[in-house]
Amino acid sequence: MTFVITGAARGIGASTAGLAASRGANVVVSDVLDDVGEATAAAIRDAGGRAVYHHCDVSDADQVRELMAAAAGHFGGIDVLHNNAGVHESMITEDTSLATMSEETFDRILAVNLKGAFLCAKYAHPHLKASRRGPSIVNAGSIAGWIGTIPGIAYGSAKAGIGLLTKNLAVDLAPDGIRVNCYCPAAVATSMVTDVVEAAPDSAAIMKTLVGTHLVHRIGEPIDVARLVCFLASEEASFVNGVVWLIDGGSLAWRGTVDVLGME
């Protein structure tokens, strides 16, 4: 089985790449962080896995087309597309409110997080359709697509779109035997979360807020999500399709913070 994973240089993407490879999959690590991405692929190979790196900005249709062609050419096809690449507005600007955010920032966030998933699905589609190994697409959503966050005007809008893109793709691709699912994490220990926290006026307060709603009272780890991605891509999930799956430590199960439960 061959995985193509975008945004795979680090975080959830890198963890998924490592786990999938450890279970026997071929892995195409894709990102715009070339040095880190090459190192991630090399580490997988050093551990006995099969992995290559390919540069790709998922908002660029030509680069996406080239990625899918290269992946299929290298490993003989594509069985799983993990649309993991993402960016948050606080990673590129301090102007994150409605009053201050530029159109260019809003467009960039949607181009990577939402349009990028569409483009990757579009150009992976012929290869997935040819697969005989239970092909699937697994999209990266977020609880920011379910609730309002600060900041999150652009990111939350994009991730909400991912949820319905997932359902519509599941319908559209069902005749081709391609399943499409989505996972929605709460706070996970990734560079994106670190960047969001560090950009906040009070980093300690924002981290307490992020983790404070988790009934599983810790920050999520990339491997937590990687295990879910590999499950959704596997034969064990062959009857799972069109699902927007929360993996949030219980964050959206209630309205409160754990300090009221004596879990500070």
C-alpha positions as CSV (number, residue, x, y, z in Angstrom):
1,M,0.0,0.0,0.0
2,T,1.2,3.5,-0.9
3,F,0.5,6.6,1.2
4,V,0.9,10.1,-0.1
5,I,1.0,12.5,2.9
6,T,1.1,16.2,2.5
7,G,2.5,18.5,5.2
8,A,4.5,15.4,6.3
9,A,7.8,16.9,7.3
10,R,6.8,17.1,11.0
11,G,3.9,16.8,13.4
12,I,0.9,14.6,12.6
13,G,2.1,14.1,9.0
14,A,5.5,12.8,10.0
15,S,4.0,10.6,12.7
16,T,1.6,9.1,10.3
17,A,4.3,8.5,7.7
18,G,6.5,6.7,10.3
19,L,3.6,4.6,11.6
20,A,2.4,3.7,8.1
21,A,5.9,2.7,7.0
22,S,6.4,0.6,10.2
23,R,3.3,-1.3,9.1
24,G,4.7,-2.0,5.7
25,A,3.4,0.9,3.6
26,N,5.3,2.8,1.0
27,V,5.3,6.5,2.0
28,V,5.6,9.6,-0.1
29,V,6.5,12.5,2.3
30,S,5.5,15.8,0.9
31,D,6.0,19.3,2.2
32,V,7.5,22.7,1.5
33,L,10.1,22.3,4.3
34,D,12.6,20.5,2.1
35,D,15.4,19.9,4.6
36,V,13.0,18.7,7.3
37,G,11.0,16.6,4.9
38,E,14.1,14.9,3.4
39,A,15.2,14.1,7.0
40,T,11.8,12.6,7.8
41,A,12.0,10.3,4.8
42,A,15.6,9.4,5.5
43,A,14.7,8.5,9.1
44,I,12.0,6.2,7.9
45,R,14.4,4.5,5.5
46,D,17.0,4.2,8.3
47,A,14.4,2.4,10.3
48,G,13.9,-0.1,7.5
49,G,10.9,1.5,5.8
50,R,10.3,2.7,2.3
51,A,9.9,6.5,1.9
52,V,10.7,9.2,-0.6
53,Y,10.4,13.0,-0.3
54,H,8.7,15.3,-2.8
55,H,8.4,19.1,-2.6
56,C,4.8,20.4,-3.0
57,D,2.9,23.5,-2.2
58,V,-0.6,22.1,-2.2
59,S,-2.2,25.4,-3.3
60,D,-0.4,25.1,-6.6
61,A,-2.2,22.8,-9.1
62,D,0.9,22.1,-11.2
63,Q,2.9,21.1,-8.1
64,V,0.1,18.9,-6.9
65,R,-0.2,17.2,-10.3
66,E,3.5,16.6,-10.3
67,L,3.4,15.1,-6.8
68,M,0.8,12.6,-7.7
69,A,2.5,11.6,-10.9
70,A,5.8,11.2,-9.1
71,A,4.3,9.2,-6.3
72,A,2.5,6.8,-8.7
73,G,5.6,6.5,-10.8
74,H,7.9,5.7,-7.9
75,F,5.8,3.1,-6.1
76,G,3.5,2.0,-8.9
77,G,0.3,3.7,-7.8
78,I,-1.4,5.5,-4.9
79,D,-3.7,3.8,-2.4
80,V,-4.1,6.4,0.4
81,L,-4.1,10.2,0.2
82,H,-3.6,11.9,3.6
83,N,-4.5,15.6,3.1
84,N,-2.6,16.9,6.2
85,A,-1.0,20.1,5.0
86,G,-2.2,23.1,6.8
87,V,-1.4,26.7,8.0
88,H,-3.0,29.0,10.6
89,E,-3.2,32.7,10.1
90,S,-1.2,33.4,13.3
91,M,1.7,31.6,11.6
92,I,2.0,34.3,8.9
93,T,0.7,37.5,10.5
94,E,-0.2,39.2,13.7
95,D,-3.3,40.8,12.0
96,T,-5.8,38.0,12.7
97,S,-9.0,39.9,13.6
98,L,-11.7,40.9,11.1
99,A,-10.7,44.5,11.4
100,T,-7.0,43.9,10.6
101,M,-6.8,40.7,8.5
102,S,-5.9,41.2,4.9
103,E,-7.7,39.6,2.0
104,E,-4.4,38.0,1.0
105,T,-4.1,36.3,4.4
106,F,-7.6,35.0,4.2
107,D,-7.1,33.7,0.7
108,R,-3.8,32.0,1.6
109,I,-5.3,30.1,4.5
110,L,-8.2,28.8,2.4
111,A,-5.8,28.1,-0.5
112,V,-3.7,25.7,1.6
113,N,-6.2,24.2,4.0
114,L,-9.3,23.9,1.7
115,K,-8.3,24.3,-1.9
116,G,-5.2,22.3,-1.3
117,A,-7.3,19.3,-0.2
118,F,-9.5,19.7,-3.2
119,L,-6.5,19.8,-5.6
120,C,-4.8,16.8,-4.0
121,A,-8.0,14.8,-4.2
122,K,-8.5,15.8,-7.8
123,Y,-5.1,14.8,-9.0
124,A,-4.8,11.7,-6.9
125,H,-8.2,10.5,-8.1
126,P,-7.1,8.7,-11.2
127,H,-4.5,6.8,-9.3
128,L,-6.8,6.0,-6.4
129,K,-9.5,4.8,-8.8
130,A,-6.9,2.3,-10.3
131,S,-6.0,1.0,-6.8
132,R,-7.2,-2.5,-5.8
133,R,-6.3,-2.1,-2.2
134,G,-9.3,-0.3,-0.7
135,P,-8.3,3.2,-1.7
136,S,-9.2,6.2,0.5
137,I,-8.7,9.8,1.3
138,V,-8.2,11.0,4.9
139,N,-8.6,14.8,5.4
140,A,-7.3,16.9,8.2
141,G,-10.1,18.8,9.9
142,S,-10.1,20.5,13.3
143,I,-12.4,21.3,16.1
144,A,-11.9,24.9,14.9
145,G,-14.3,23.8,12.1
146,W,-17.0,23.1,14.7
147,I,-16.6,26.0,17.1
148,G,-15.3,29.6,17.2
149,T,-11.7,30.1,18.3
150,I,-9.5,33.1,18.9
151,P,-7.8,33.6,16.5
152,G,-9.5,31.5,13.8
153,I,-11.5,33.4,11.3
154,A,-9.7,32.0,8.3
155,Y,-8.5,28.7,9.7
156,G,-11.9,27.8,11.2
157,S,-13.7,28.7,8.0
158,A,-11.3,26.5,6.0
159,K,-11.6,23.5,8.4
160,A,-15.4,23.8,8.4
161,G,-15.2,23.5,4.7
162,I,-13.1,20.4,4.9
163,G,-15.9,18.7,6.8
164,L,-18.4,19.2,3.9
165,L,-15.7,18.6,1.3
166,T,-15.2,15.2,2.9
167,K,-18.9,14.3,2.8
168,N,-19.3,15.5,-0.8
169,L,-16.2,13.7,-2.0
170,A,-17.4,10.5,-0.3
171,V,-20.6,10.8,-2.3
172,D,-18.8,11.7,-5.6
173,L,-16.2,9.0,-5.3
174,A,-18.3,6.1,-4.0
175,P,-18.9,4.7,-7.5
176,D,-15.1,4.4,-7.8
177,G,-14.8,2.5,-4.5
178,I,-12.9,5.3,-2.9
179,R,-13.7,6.1,0.8
180,V,-13.3,9.7,2.1
181,N,-13.1,10.5,5.8
182,C,-11.9,13.3,8.0
183,Y,-10.5,13.7,11.5
184,C,-10.9,16.7,13.8
185,P,-8.3,17.1,16.5
186,A,-8.3,19.4,19.5
187,A,-4.9,20.7,20.7
188,V,-2.1,18.5,19.6
189,A,1.6,19.0,20.3
190,T,2.6,20.2,16.8
191,S,4.5,23.2,15.6
192,M,1.3,24.8,14.5
193,V,-0.1,24.7,18.0
194,T,3.2,26.0,19.3
195,D,3.1,28.9,16.8
196,V,-0.5,29.7,17.8
197,V,0.3,29.7,21.5
198,E,3.5,31.7,21.1
199,A,1.7,34.3,19.0
200,A,-0.9,34.9,21.8
201,P,-0.5,37.8,24.2
202,D,-0.5,35.4,27.1
203,S,0.9,32.1,26.0
204,A,0.4,30.3,29.4
205,A,-3.3,31.4,29.4
206,I,-4.0,30.2,25.9
207,M,-2.4,26.8,26.5
208,K,-4.4,26.4,29.7
209,T,-7.5,27.2,27.7
210,L,-6.7,24.8,24.9
211,V,-6.0,21.9,27.2
212,G,-8.4,22.9,29.9
213,T,-11.4,21.6,27.9
214,H,-9.9,18.1,27.4
215,L,-11.6,15.5,29.5
216,V,-8.6,13.3,28.7
217,H,-6.5,15.9,30.6
218,R,-3.4,16.3,28.5
219,I,-2.4,17.7,25.1
220,G,-2.8,15.3,22.2
221,E,0.3,13.8,20.7
222,P,0.8,13.4,16.9
223,I,0.9,9.6,17.3
224,D,-2.7,9.7,18.7
225,V,-3.9,11.1,15.4
226,A,-1.6,9.0,13.3
227,R,-3.2,5.8,14.7
228,L,-6.6,7.1,13.7
229,V,-5.4,8.0,10.2
230,C,-3.9,4.5,9.7
231,F,-7.1,3.0,11.0
232,L,-9.3,5.0,8.6
233,A,-7.0,4.0,5.7
234,S,-7.1,0.3,6.6
235,E,-9.3,-2.6,5.7
236,E,-10.6,-2.5,9.3
237,A,-12.4,0.7,8.4
238,S,-13.9,-0.6,5.1
239,F,-17.4,0.3,6.2
240,V,-16.5,3.8,7.4
241,N,-17.2,6.5,4.8
242,G,-18.1,10.2,4.8
243,V,-17.3,10.5,8.5
244,V,-16.1,13.7,10.3
245,W,-14.4,12.1,13.3
246,L,-13.6,14.0,16.4
247,I,-10.3,13.1,18.1
248,D,-10.4,15.8,20.8
249,G,-9.9,14.3,24.2
250,G,-13.6,15.0,25.0
251,S,-13.2,18.7,24.4
252,L,-16.6,19.1,22.6
253,A,-18.5,16.7,24.8
254,W,-19.3,19.5,27.2
255,R,-19.2,23.2,27.9
256,G,-16.7,23.9,30.6
257,T,-13.1,23.5,31.7
258,V,-11.7,20.8,33.8
259,D,-10.9,23.0,36.8
260,V,-14.5,22.7,37.8
261,L,-13.9,19.0,38.1
262,G,-11.0,19.4,40.3
263,M,-8.5,18.5,37.5
264,E,-6.3,21.6,37.5
